[in-house]
Amino acid sequence: MLRVEGVDAYYGLSHVLQGVSLTVEPGEAVALLGRNGAGKSTTLKTIMAVVRARRGRITWNGTDVTGLPPYRIVQLGIAYVPEERRIFPNLTVYENLKMARIHVDGGRRMDAYLGRVLELFPPLAQRLSNKGRNLSGGEQQMLTMARSLGTDPRLLLIDEPTEGLMPAYVSTISRTITEIQRQGVAVLLVEQNTRLALEATQRAYLIEKGVIKHEARAADLAADAETRHRYLGV
C-alpha cells in the first residue's frame, strides 16, 4: 500500500534521510525504531510532504505521490498524528473533532465518527465541552489520535504517542493502536518505548543516522537482544 523507495531528505544542508526504503501493507502495523535523532520523525514528515523528499519516491497504492502537497496526501487516505499534538487549545474537544470532518462532509455528519472515536477513547466522552488547553497530556494525545481518524484514513502515521504520559495512559494508547489496526487501518508507528512498539506491531525497521539498518518481524526483534542493544541501546 505504501512504498518508500530510496528517499533522501534534508534540513537545510543537513542530510537527514539517506536512501530510506520501507513498505506498509494494507492493514499492517509497522514500527520504525531508532535512537534520538536517527530520522524517525523526519521519515513520517517526508511521507506527509511536510518535509520534501530531495531524491527517491513515495508511492501510495502504486501512484507516485512524492510531489503532492500535504492536504492531497490526507485526501488520498493517509493521516498523521504528530509528536507535538497540535490540538486547537481554544476549541472544545467536540469542535476539535468537528474540524477533522470539515473536508470530508463539512462537519455535518458527526454521529458515526463521534461514536467510533468515543468507543476508542472513552475518557473523551466526559470532556466534549472542555477546551483543548484544559485537557491533561494523556487526554490531549487521545484527542490528537481521535482527530486524525476524522478523515477516514487507511494508513495512520503515529509519532511518539506515549512520550511524557503517565503509565495508565501509555497502556490505553497501546490498546487503542491495536484496536485501530484490528478495524483495518494500517499503522506506521514511531515510538521510543520499544517493548510497546514491538507488542503493537507485526514488523519493524531499525534506522540509524538516516539509514535503514535492519528489518525483522516484531516478535523476532523482541527476542533478539543483541540487535536491539546495538541499534537501540535497550
Phi, psi and omega in degrees: 000306174250132176226120175255122188234111173056043187275131170249141176216151185230152160248104186062238179267357182277119183275096190273309178256132186233090177070038182289130176227134176199165178224155170226126180271162179304130177074005184269150172248124185235137177258142172242110189241149177176170178289171176302134179081009183283341181115011183295304181296324179296325177300313179297317181294329178287322174301321181277358181067016170290322167251132184277134174288127180277325176219166181084185180212158179236124180242146180234112185052041175086354181259131179288118181245013188303320185265005184283152175286160184304321183295330177288325176300317178297315181299331180282345175122016177247131178239157189230128175253099186287152177301325185281356179070301173057043170287167175273106189294333183266000175259154176288169176303315179300316181295322175301315180293322180295324178302328180293339184262356186305315184274359177266306182216022181072013181074017184274326184250091186259342192300308183295316179298313181297318178299321180294311186287331178285334173290322178286324185232073184305325180301335181290339181298330179270002185238011188302329181264001179278143174292149180303324182293342183266004180275154172288169178301318179295320178292323176297320179294319176300317180297319179299315180291318179298318180297323181296336179279354183293339180267011181054055184288158172257346175220132179244122175264118187240122185250110174050059186290339185254005183298126176077008183266153174292154183307323180298319179288327177301315179297319180296314180297318179299313179297323182291320177301317178297319181291321177301316178294321179299330179281359174104004178268125176288154184226134167243112191248126168256126186202131179283335178283093187299317182298313178301314183299317182286333176285330186268355185231167178257338184216155184217146171245143173250129181242139179220123179050044175078011181235131174289121185255337188202144174226138182200162168297143182301319180296322179292319179292324177299330180268355185256081185297325182296313181293318178300317181293321182296316186258337185243341182075018179232000000 
